[in-house]
Every structure is written in structure tokens, then in C-alpha cells.
Amino acid sequence: MQLSKFMQYTDIVMDHFKNPRNQGEIENADGVGDVGNPICGDMLKIYIKVGKNDQGQEIVEDIKFQTLGCGAAIASSSLLTEMAKGMTLDEAKKITREEIAEALGGLPKQKIHCSVLAGEGLNKAIANYKGEEIEKVEEH
């Protein structure tokens, strides 16, 4: 008897897949990051609104995502938005794929690229906000 792919996912992954947080679009977003993985076909768009904290630092005030992809891609995107909300832009840019996967309780090896995609989307949205061009986000 072969286990289904879903049996490899943790309860946290399944919760974020079935009940994604911050899914949608931000009208007049300050930054938008569009990324995709041509090998698996996952597509992701991250929207950010930037505000300032009490120290005057720029923070991710609001963040939303739209993902066309597998359960791991949706869960990674959902969890990333929860992690990044309220962080300074510099802190948010440092979120690693390992931190995303760990917060999800782990991902199957063949699905780690989904957490990379989420981080790339956020980094591209921040770069878009700052008026910077980035071709490929470095993996942390």
C-alpha cells in the first residue's frame, strides 16, 4: 500500500493549506513580487504594504499572497506572510527557506523548493518597493 503525498505533510502544513492566511491581493500595494518555478509549475505573487514602526523603521505593515501551486507552496506562502507581518524590511529579507520549513514542522525533501519560492517572492516584493532590480534571489 502506497501512502498518498498528503501523508508526508505535517498538521501545520495541512492547516495552512486548507486555511491559508493572508491570501488575496492588496490594492495599490507598495511592492509586488512575482515568481514562478518552471519545473513544477508553481506561481506566486506577494503584495506588501510598508509602514513605519515606533523607531521609524520601515516594516511590513500588511502582506498578502496569491499562489497557483501545490499544497506545500500554498502552506509556505501562508506561513511566510504570518512570519513577515510586522518585521522590518531588513528582517523580512533574512527569512530563510529553512526557517519556513521548520515553522511548518518540516517539508518533504522534494517540496523544499516551495519554501524557496515564498522567500523569493517576498524578496522581490521588497526590491520592487525599493525600486531595485533582482534577477535571482540568493538562497540563504
MDTraj code that builds the backbone (N, CA, C; nanometers):
import mdtraj as md
import numpy as np

residues = "MET GLN LEU SER LYS PHE MET GLN TYR THR ASP ILE VAL MET ASP HIS PHE LYS ASN PRO ARG ASN GLN GLY GLU ILE GLU ASN ALA ASP GLY VAL GLY ASP VAL GLY ASN PRO ILE CYS GLY ASP MET LEU LYS ILE TYR ILE LYS VAL GLY LYS ASN ASP GLN GLY GLN GLU ILE VAL GLU ASP ILE LYS PHE GLN THR LEU GLY CYS GLY ALA ALA ILE ALA SER SER SER LEU LEU THR GLU MET ALA LYS GLY MET THR LEU ASP GLU ALA LYS LYS ILE THR ARG GLU GLU ILE ALA GLU ALA LEU GLY GLY LEU PRO LYS GLN LYS ILE HIS CYS SER VAL LEU ALA GLY GLU GLY LEU ASN LYS ALA ILE ALA ASN TYR LYS GLY GLU GLU ILE GLU LYS VAL GLU GLU HIS".split()
xyz = np.array([
    [0.0844, -0.1187, 0.0000],
    [0.0000, 0.0000, 0.0000],
    [0.0879, 0.1237, 0.0000],
    [0.0623, 0.2138, -0.0911],
    [0.1411, 0.3350, -0.1036],
    [0.0704, 0.4496, -0.0324],
    [0.1485, 0.5285, 0.0432],
    [0.0926, 0.6442, 0.1123],
    [0.0701, 0.7570, 0.0126],
    [-0.0338, 0.8330, 0.0338],
    [-0.0573, 0.9486, -0.0523],
    [0.0440, 1.0571, -0.0187],
    [0.0599, 1.1519, -0.1091],
    [0.1523, 1.2630, -0.0856],
    [0.1144, 1.3413, 0.0390],
    [-0.0163, 1.3515, 0.0666],
    [-0.0604, 1.4285, 0.1831],
    [-0.0152, 1.3663, 0.3139],
    [0.0096, 1.2363, 0.3151],
    [0.0525, 1.1710, 0.4386],
    [0.1914, 1.2187, 0.4806],
    [0.2673, 1.2793, 0.3881],
    [0.4016, 1.3280, 0.4188],
    [0.3987, 1.4661, 0.4829],
    [0.2844, 1.5323, 0.4802],
    [0.2737, 1.6682, 0.5316],
    [0.2348, 1.6694, 0.6791],
    [0.2895, 1.7672, 0.7512],
    [0.2564, 1.7821, 0.8921],
    [0.1180, 1.8449, 0.9058],
    [0.0642, 1.8396, 1.0277],
    [-0.0646, 1.9028, 1.0546],
    [-0.0583, 2.0539, 1.0293],
    [0.0574, 2.1152, 1.0550],
    [0.0732, 2.2592, 1.0333],
    [0.0629, 2.2903, 0.8841],
    [0.1302, 2.2102, 0.8017],
    [0.1233, 2.2293, 0.6567],
    [-0.0214, 2.2152, 0.6106],
    [-0.0879, 2.1113, 0.6553],
    [-0.2260, 2.0871, 0.6129],
    [-0.3188, 2.2002, 0.6585],
    [-0.2950, 2.2544, 0.7786],
    [-0.3768, 2.3645, 0.8284],
    [-0.3595, 2.4889, 0.7405],
    [-0.2333, 2.5224, 0.7068],
    [-0.2085, 2.6400, 0.6222],
    [-0.2576, 2.6172, 0.4797],
    [-0.2566, 2.4924, 0.4340],
    [-0.3073, 2.4613, 0.3004],
    [-0.4600, 2.4745, 0.2965],
    [-0.5257, 2.4184, 0.3969],
    [-0.6725, 2.4208, 0.3996],
    [-0.7293, 2.5559, 0.4427],
    [-0.6547, 2.6290, 0.5263],
    [-0.6989, 2.7593, 0.5787],
    [-0.5886, 2.8631, 0.5610],
    [-0.5565, 2.8975, 0.4355],
    [-0.4455, 2.9913, 0.4144],
    [-0.4719, 3.1279, 0.4765],
    [-0.3685, 3.1817, 0.5392],
    [-0.3752, 3.3147, 0.5999],
    [-0.3249, 3.4170, 0.4995],
    [-0.3844, 3.5341, 0.5025],
    [-0.3390, 3.6479, 0.4219],
    [-0.3416, 3.6204, 0.2716],
    [-0.4342, 3.5372, 0.2292],
    [-0.4471, 3.5083, 0.0869],
    [-0.5263, 3.6204, 0.0210],
    [-0.4829, 3.6625, -0.0954],
    [-0.5546, 3.7670, -0.1673],
    [-0.4594, 3.8678, -0.2273],
    [-0.5125, 3.9851, -0.2523],
    [-0.4392, 4.0907, -0.3207],
    [-0.4517, 4.2195, -0.2392],
    [-0.3477, 4.3006, -0.2409],
    [-0.3527, 4.4332, -0.1787],
    [-0.3636, 4.5352, -0.2917],
    [-0.4749, 4.6073, -0.2935],
    [-0.4913, 4.7154, -0.3924],
    [-0.3870, 4.8221, -0.3631],
    [-0.3265, 4.8754, -0.4664],
    [-0.2242, 4.9797, -0.4520],
    [-0.1112, 4.9366, -0.3580],
    [-0.0644, 4.8142, -0.3751],
    [0.0459, 4.7629, -0.2927],
    [0.1704, 4.8479, -0.3143],
    [0.2519, 4.8584, -0.2095],
    [0.3774, 4.9322, -0.2210],
    [0.4822, 4.8518, -0.2973],
    [0.4732, 4.7193, -0.2874],
    [0.5673, 4.6316, -0.3572],
    [0.4981, 4.5028, -0.3964],
    [0.5357, 4.4506, -0.5137],
    [0.4797, 4.3244, -0.5626],
    [0.5946, 4.2367, -0.6111],
    [0.5924, 4.1118, -0.5698],
    [0.6930, 4.0155, -0.6137],
    [0.6262, 3.9005, -0.6861],
    [0.6641, 3.8816, -0.8108],
    [0.6105, 3.7752, -0.8964],
    [0.7194, 3.6716, -0.9191],
    [0.6962, 3.5472, -0.8812],
    [0.7951, 3.4419, -0.9030],
    [0.7251, 3.3148, -0.9492],
    [0.8031, 3.2283, -1.0090],
    [0.7493, 3.1005, -1.0527],
    [0.8596, 2.9987, -1.0651],
    [0.8215, 2.8735, -1.0589],
    [0.9158, 2.7638, -1.0758],
    [0.8764, 2.6895, -1.2027],
    [0.9535, 2.7063, -1.3113],
    [0.9163, 2.6446, -1.4379],
    [0.9181, 2.4920, -1.4342],
    [0.9906, 2.4334, -1.3412],
    [0.9988, 2.2874, -1.3336],
    [0.8703, 2.2271, -1.2784],
    [0.8204, 2.2836, -1.1675],
    [0.6997, 2.2260, -1.1057],
    [0.5725, 2.3008, -1.1443],
    [0.5877, 2.4213, -1.1978],
    [0.4709, 2.4979, -1.2417],
    [0.4091, 2.5880, -1.1364],
    [0.4642, 2.5917, -1.0143],
    [0.4098, 2.6787, -0.9099],
    [0.4322, 2.8252, -0.9468],
    [0.3298, 2.9079, -0.9230],
    [0.3370, 3.0517, -0.9467],
    [0.2947, 3.1226, -0.8181],
    [0.3633, 3.2318, -0.7858],
    [0.3360, 3.3039, -0.6616],
    [0.3496, 3.4533, -0.6846],
    [0.2561, 3.5274, -0.6254],
    [0.2630, 3.6733, -0.6257],
    [0.2450, 3.7188, -0.4817],
    [0.3399, 3.7994, -0.4333],
    [0.3351, 3.8551, -0.2969],
    [0.3147, 4.0054, -0.3077],
    [0.2230, 4.0571, -0.2254],
    [0.1939, 4.2002, -0.2190],
    [0.2301, 4.2499, -0.0796],
    [0.2972, 4.3659, -0.0717],
    [0.3274, 4.4230, 0.0604],
    [0.2830, 4.5690, 0.0673],
    [0.2403, 4.6078, 0.1867],
    [0.2170, 4.7471, 0.2245],
    [0.3232, 4.7773, 0.3289],
    [0.3923, 4.8878, 0.3112],
    [0.5013, 4.9237, 0.4012],
    [0.4554, 5.0375, 0.4914],
    [0.4873, 5.0240, 0.6199],
    [0.4587, 5.1275, 0.7181],
    [0.5849, 5.1546, 0.7984],
    [0.5681, 5.2235, 0.9102],
    [0.6835, 5.2524, 0.9974],
    [0.6498, 5.2097, 1.1396],
    [0.7520, 5.1563, 1.2083],
    [0.7323, 5.1206, 1.3495],
    [0.7631, 5.2418, 1.4372],
    [0.7573, 5.2232, 1.5685],
    [0.7790, 5.3338, 1.6624],
    [0.9189, 5.3939, 1.6518],
    [1.0144, 5.3157, 1.6030],
    [1.1516, 5.3643, 1.5863],
    [1.1727, 5.4288, 1.4487],
    [1.0673, 5.4363, 1.3675],
    [1.0778, 5.4970, 1.2355],
    [1.1320, 5.4043, 1.1276],
    [1.1489, 5.2759, 1.1613],
    [1.1984, 5.1795, 1.0629],
    [1.0838, 5.1330, 0.9731],
    [1.1144, 5.1069, 0.8464],
    [1.0138, 5.0558, 0.7542],
    [0.9827, 4.9104, 0.7874],
    [0.8538, 4.8819, 0.7984],
    [0.8091, 4.7466, 0.8329],
    [0.7076, 4.6954, 0.7305],
    [0.6920, 4.5638, 0.7302],
    [0.5865, 4.5001, 0.6511],
    [0.4577, 4.5189, 0.7300],
    [0.3816, 4.6199, 0.6921],
    [0.2580, 4.6518, 0.7633],
    [0.1464, 4.5546, 0.7269],
    [0.1408, 4.5183, 0.5986],
    [0.0432, 4.4197, 0.5531],
    [0.1078, 4.3396, 0.4412],
    [0.0654, 4.2151, 0.4270],
    [0.1218, 4.1269, 0.3250],
    [0.0151, 4.0268, 0.2851],
    [0.0028, 4.0044, 0.1559],
    [-0.0924, 3.9064, 0.1039],
    [-0.0251, 3.8293, -0.0091],
    [-0.0828, 3.7158, -0.0426],
    [-0.0259, 3.6348, -0.1495],
    [-0.1345, 3.5719, -0.2344],
    [-0.0955, 3.5401, -0.3568],
    [-0.1770, 3.4590, -0.4463],
    [-0.0844, 3.3493, -0.4976],
    [-0.1231, 3.2242, -0.4794],
    [-0.0411, 3.1129, -0.5228],
    [-0.1229, 3.0182, -0.6080],
    [-0.0648, 2.9799, -0.7188],
    [-0.1186, 2.8737, -0.8005],
    [-0.0152, 2.7625, -0.7911],
    [-0.0455, 2.6636, -0.7101],
    [0.0537, 2.5590, -0.6907],
    [0.0042, 2.4515, -0.5970],
    [0.0969, 2.3699, -0.5538],
    [0.0664, 2.2552, -0.4684],
    [0.0399, 2.2985, -0.3237],
    [0.0006, 2.2039, -0.2423],
    [-0.0282, 2.2309, -0.1017],
    [0.0901, 2.2898, -0.0270],
    [0.2106, 2.2415, -0.0568],
    [0.3299, 2.2928, 0.0112],
    [0.3572, 2.4377, -0.0275],
    [0.3309, 2.4732, -0.1532],
    [0.3518, 2.6117, -0.1982],
    [0.2534, 2.7057, -0.1294],
    [0.1286, 2.6629, -0.1193],
    [0.0270, 2.7444, -0.0523],
    [0.0595, 2.7581, 0.0960],
    [0.0944, 2.6471, 0.1600],
    [0.1266, 2.6499, 0.3031],
    [0.2500, 2.7361, 0.3305],
    [0.3531, 2.7235, 0.2467],
    [0.4750, 2.8030, 0.2654],
    [0.4458, 2.9518, 0.2506],
    [0.3646, 2.9864, 0.1513],
    [0.3287, 3.1266, 0.1297],
    [0.2483, 3.1812, 0.2469],
    [0.1518, 3.1034, 0.2934],
    [0.0673, 3.1438, 0.4054],
    [0.1513, 3.1665, 0.5307],
    [0.2372, 3.0718, 0.5606],
    [0.3193, 3.0824, 0.6810],
    [0.4167, 3.1997, 0.6700],
    [0.4763, 3.2181, 0.5531],
    [0.5683, 3.3299, 0.5335],
    [0.5001, 3.4626, 0.5627],
    [0.3762, 3.4791, 0.5185],
    [0.3075, 3.6063, 0.5427],
    [0.2880, 3.6301, 0.6916],
    [0.2598, 3.5245, 0.7661],
    [0.2455, 3.5401, 0.9115],
    [0.3779, 3.5767, 0.9771],
    [0.4859, 3.5152, 0.9296],
    [0.6178, 3.5434, 0.9860],
    [0.6599, 3.6878, 0.9582],
    [0.6374, 3.7351, 0.8349],
    [0.6907, 3.8644, 0.7905],
    [0.6120, 3.9844, 0.8413],
    [0.4826, 3.9657, 0.8668],
    [0.3991, 4.0796, 0.9064],
    [0.4531, 4.1411, 1.0356],
    [0.4822, 4.2722, 1.0300],
    [0.5339, 4.3438, 1.1465],
    [0.6850, 4.3505, 1.1533],
    [0.7544, 4.2696, 1.0723],
    [0.9012, 4.2726, 1.0712],
    [0.9496, 4.3955, 0.9948],
    [1.0715, 4.4397, 1.0262],
    [1.1335, 4.5422, 0.9425],
    [1.1634, 4.4777, 0.8072],
    [1.1808, 4.5599, 0.7053],
    [1.2110, 4.5058, 0.5721],
    [1.3408, 4.4257, 0.5743],
    [1.4407, 4.4740, 0.6492],
    [1.5677, 4.4019, 0.6584],
    [1.5496, 4.2659, 0.7257],
    [1.4694, 4.2609, 0.8316],
    [1.4429, 4.1327, 0.8988],
    [1.3687, 4.0375, 0.8052],
    [1.2683, 4.0888, 0.7357],
    [1.1869, 4.0052, 0.6473],
    [1.2708, 3.9469, 0.5343],
    [1.3655, 4.0246, 0.4823],
    [1.4515, 3.9759, 0.3741],
    [1.5404, 3.8599, 0.4188],
    [1.5613, 3.8460, 0.5485],
    [1.6510, 3.7427, 0.6005],
    [1.5794, 3.6116, 0.6352],
    [1.4482, 3.6052, 0.6166],
    [1.3766, 3.4798, 0.6433],
    [1.4284, 3.3740, 0.5460],
    [1.4713, 3.2618, 0.5988],
    [1.5300, 3.1573, 0.5142],
    [1.4289, 3.0467, 0.4846],
    [1.4597, 2.9711, 0.3820],
    [1.3749, 2.8560, 0.3483],
    [1.3733, 2.7550, 0.4628],
    [1.4859, 2.7440, 0.5328],
    [1.4918, 2.6522, 0.6467],
    [1.3982, 2.6969, 0.7585],
    [1.3920, 2.8276, 0.7831],
    [1.3013, 2.8790, 0.8868],
    [1.1560, 2.8542, 0.8491],
    [1.1233, 2.8722, 0.7214],
    [0.9863, 2.8469, 0.6759],
    [0.9530, 2.6990, 0.6919],
    [1.0409, 2.6124, 0.6423],
    [1.0173, 2.4679, 0.6513],
    [1.0083, 2.4220, 0.7970],
    [1.0963, 2.4755, 0.8828],
    [1.0950, 2.4385, 1.0249],
    [0.9653, 2.4823, 1.0918],
    [0.9199, 2.6032, 1.0612],
    [0.7953, 2.6539, 1.1204],
    [0.6744, 2.5725, 1.0744],
    [0.6861, 2.5108, 0.9570],
    [0.5786, 2.4242, 0.9078],
    [0.5876, 2.2833, 0.9662],
    [0.6888, 2.2596, 1.0486],
    [0.7071, 2.1257, 1.1055],
    [0.7785, 2.0327, 1.0101],
    [0.8388, 2.0895, 0.9066],
    [0.9125, 2.0124, 0.8073],
    [0.8351, 1.9981, 0.6772],
    [0.9113, 1.9816, 0.5699],
    [0.8533, 1.9565, 0.4378],
    [0.9263, 1.8377, 0.3771],
    [0.8580, 1.7583, 0.2975],
    [0.9281, 1.6508, 0.2268],
    [1.0397, 1.7112, 0.1406],
    [1.1492, 1.6394, 0.1265],
    [1.2661, 1.6893, 0.0539],
    [1.2296, 1.7433, -0.0845],
    [1.1408, 1.6745, -0.1530],
    [1.1035, 1.7160, -0.2885],
    [1.0149, 1.8406, -0.2906],
    [0.9757, 1.8913, -0.1733],
    [0.8904, 2.0105, -0.1662],
    [0.9600, 2.1308, -0.1039],
    [1.0868, 2.1192, -0.0691],
    [1.1612, 2.2310, -0.0094],
    [1.1637, 2.3515, -0.1035],
    [1.1649, 2.3258, -0.2349],
    [1.1681, 2.4379, -0.3300],
    [1.0493, 2.5317, -0.3112],
    [0.9395, 2.4824, -0.2536],
    [0.8214, 2.5667, -0.2306],
    [0.8510, 2.6762, -0.1286],
    [0.9306, 2.6424, -0.0261],
    [0.9662, 2.7434, 0.0732],
    [1.0644, 2.8437, 0.0137],
    [1.1475, 2.7995, -0.0815],
    [1.2388, 2.8897, -0.1506],
    [1.1584, 2.9900, -0.2327],
    [1.0543, 2.9416, -0.3008],
    [0.9698, 3.0266, -0.3837],
    [0.9042, 3.1366, -0.2999],
    [0.8543, 3.1024, -0.1821],
    [0.7903, 3.2014, -0.0947],
    [0.8892, 3.3108, -0.0553],
    [1.0091, 3.2713, -0.0146],
    [1.1114, 3.3690, 0.0220],
    [1.1514, 3.4571, -0.0949],
    [1.1629, 3.3976, -0.2139],
    [1.1959, 3.4752, -0.3340],
    [1.0891, 3.5795, -0.3627],
    [0.9628, 3.5393, -0.3480],
    [0.8528, 3.6320, -0.3730],
    [0.8581, 3.7525, -0.2806],
    [0.8827, 3.7275, -0.1527],
    [0.8916, 3.8373, -0.0563],
    [1.0095, 3.9278, -0.0884],
    [1.1246, 3.8692, -0.1180],
    [1.2423, 3.9500, -0.1502],
    [1.2200, 4.0331, -0.2764],
    [1.1510, 3.9777, -0.3739],
    [1.1211, 4.0547, -0.4954],
    [1.0225, 4.1676, -0.4659],
    [0.9255, 4.1440, -0.3783],
    [0.8307, 4.2498, -0.3413],
    [0.9025, 4.3640, -0.2703],
    [0.9955, 4.3320, -0.1824],
    [1.0727, 4.4343, -0.1117],
    [1.1608, 4.5104, -0.2114],
    [1.2250, 4.4387, -0.3022],
    [1.3087, 4.5036, -0.4044],
    [1.2236, 4.5935, -0.4933],
    [1.1030, 4.5479, -0.5289],
    [1.0120, 4.6274, -0.6102],
    [0.9763, 4.7574, -0.5377],
    [0.9493, 4.7470, -0.4079],
    [0.9182, 4.8652, -0.3270],
    [1.0351, 4.9636, -0.3265],
    [1.1563, 4.9111, -0.3155],
    [1.2751, 4.9970, -0.3082],
    [1.3228, 5.0435, -0.4451],
    [1.2571, 4.9961, -0.5511],
    [1.2984, 5.0347, -0.6849],
    [1.4237, 4.9640, -0.7322],
    [1.4502, 4.8478, -0.6741],
    [1.5694, 4.7705, -0.7104],
    [1.5302, 4.6579, -0.8064],
    [1.6263, 4.6173, -0.8860],
    [1.6063, 4.5034, -0.9759],
    [1.6863, 4.3859, -0.9205],
    [1.6218, 4.2696, -0.9116],
    [1.6955, 4.1494, -0.8755],
    [1.6551, 4.0400, -0.9724],
    [1.7541, 3.9745, -1.0278],
    [1.7289, 3.8666, -1.1223],
    [1.6956, 3.7382, -1.0474],
    [1.7852, 3.6959, -0.9600],
    [1.7691, 3.5717, -0.8855],
    [1.8021, 3.6001, -0.7411],
    [1.7131, 3.5606, -0.6517],
    [1.7368, 3.5813, -0.5094],
    [1.8348, 3.4769, -0.4602],
    [1.9335, 3.5216, -0.3839],
    [2.0287, 3.4271, -0.3261],
    [1.9594, 3.3436, -0.2199],
    [1.9911, 3.2141, -0.2195],
    [1.9346, 3.1275, -0.1173],
    [2.0194, 3.1409, 0.0084],
    [1.9511, 3.1513, 0.1205],
    [2.0205, 3.1711, 0.2489],
    [2.0683, 3.0401, 0.3052],
])
top = md.Topology()
chain = top.add_chain()
for i, resn in enumerate(residues, 1):
    res = top.add_residue(resn, chain, resSeq=i)
    for name in ("N", "CA", "C"):
        top.add_atom(name, md.element.get_by_symbol(name[0]), res)
traj = md.Trajectory(xyz[None], top)
